[in-house]
Amino acid sequence: MSKIIIEFDGIEEADDARAALDGLQWKHSLWELNQWLISQTKYADDEISDDTYNAFEECREKLREIINDNNLSLD
C-alpha cells in the first residue's frame, strides 16, 4: 500500500496545511458548481433569456478553462 506523508512546520504554514487537507472538498465544490451550471442550460425553460443562457455557458467554459490550465480534472 502506498503512503504519502505531508509535513508542515509551525503556525505560519497552517494555511498551507489546511489547503492540502481541504483539496477534496474544493474539488467536490467545483464539481457541484459545474453540475449546477450544466443543469441551468440543459434543463432551461422557455422563460430564460438568451443572455442568461449564454452567461451560464460562458461561466461553465471559463470554469473548464481554469481547471484545465491548472492541470486538474473534475472526473
C-alpha positions as CSV (number, residue, x, y, z in Angstrom):
1,M,0.0,0.0,0.0
2,S,1.3,3.4,-0.9
3,K,1.6,6.2,1.6
4,I,2.0,9.9,1.2
5,I,3.3,12.0,4.1
6,I,3.0,15.8,4.0
7,E,4.7,17.7,6.7
8,F,4.1,21.3,7.7
9,D,6.1,23.2,10.3
10,G,4.8,25.8,12.5
11,I,1.8,28.1,12.6
12,E,3.0,30.1,9.6
13,E,2.3,27.1,7.4
14,A,-1.2,26.5,8.9
15,D,-2.9,27.9,5.8
16,D,-0.9,25.5,3.5
17,A,-1.8,22.6,5.7
18,R,-5.5,23.5,5.6
19,A,-5.4,23.9,1.8
20,A,-3.8,20.4,1.5
21,L,-6.4,18.8,3.7
22,D,-9.3,20.5,2.1
23,G,-8.4,19.6,-1.5
24,L,-11.1,17.0,-2.0
25,Q,-13.7,19.4,-0.6
26,W,-12.6,22.1,-3.0
27,K,-12.8,19.6,-5.9
28,H,-16.3,18.5,-4.9
29,S,-17.4,22.1,-4.5
30,L,-16.3,22.9,-8.1
31,W,-17.9,19.7,-9.3
32,E,-21.2,20.8,-7.7
33,L,-20.9,24.2,-9.4
34,N,-20.2,22.6,-12.7
35,Q,-23.2,20.3,-12.3
36,W,-25.4,23.3,-11.4
37,L,-24.2,25.2,-14.5
38,I,-25.0,22.2,-16.7
39,S,-28.5,21.9,-15.2
40,Q,-29.2,25.6,-15.8
41,T,-28.6,25.2,-19.5
42,K,-29.6,21.6,-20.1
43,Y,-33.0,22.0,-18.4
44,A,-33.5,25.7,-19.1
45,D,-37.1,26.6,-19.6
46,D,-38.5,28.9,-22.3
47,E,-38.5,31.8,-19.9
48,I,-34.8,32.0,-19.7
49,S,-33.3,34.8,-21.9
50,D,-30.6,34.2,-24.4
51,D,-28.3,36.5,-22.5
52,T,-28.8,34.4,-19.3
53,Y,-28.3,31.1,-21.1
54,N,-25.1,32.5,-22.7
55,A,-23.9,33.7,-19.4
56,F,-24.3,30.2,-17.9
57,E,-22.4,28.7,-20.9
58,E,-19.7,31.3,-20.6
59,C,-19.2,30.6,-16.9
60,R,-19.0,26.9,-17.5
61,E,-16.5,27.3,-20.3
62,K,-14.4,29.6,-18.0
63,L,-14.5,27.1,-15.2
64,R,-13.3,24.3,-17.5
65,E,-10.6,26.6,-18.9
66,I,-9.3,27.4,-15.4
67,I,-9.4,23.7,-14.3
68,N,-7.6,22.6,-17.5
69,D,-5.0,25.4,-17.2
70,N,-4.1,24.2,-13.7
71,N,-3.8,20.5,-15.0
72,L,-6.8,19.5,-12.9
73,S,-9.9,17.4,-13.6
74,L,-13.4,17.1,-12.1
75,D,-13.5,13.4,-13.0
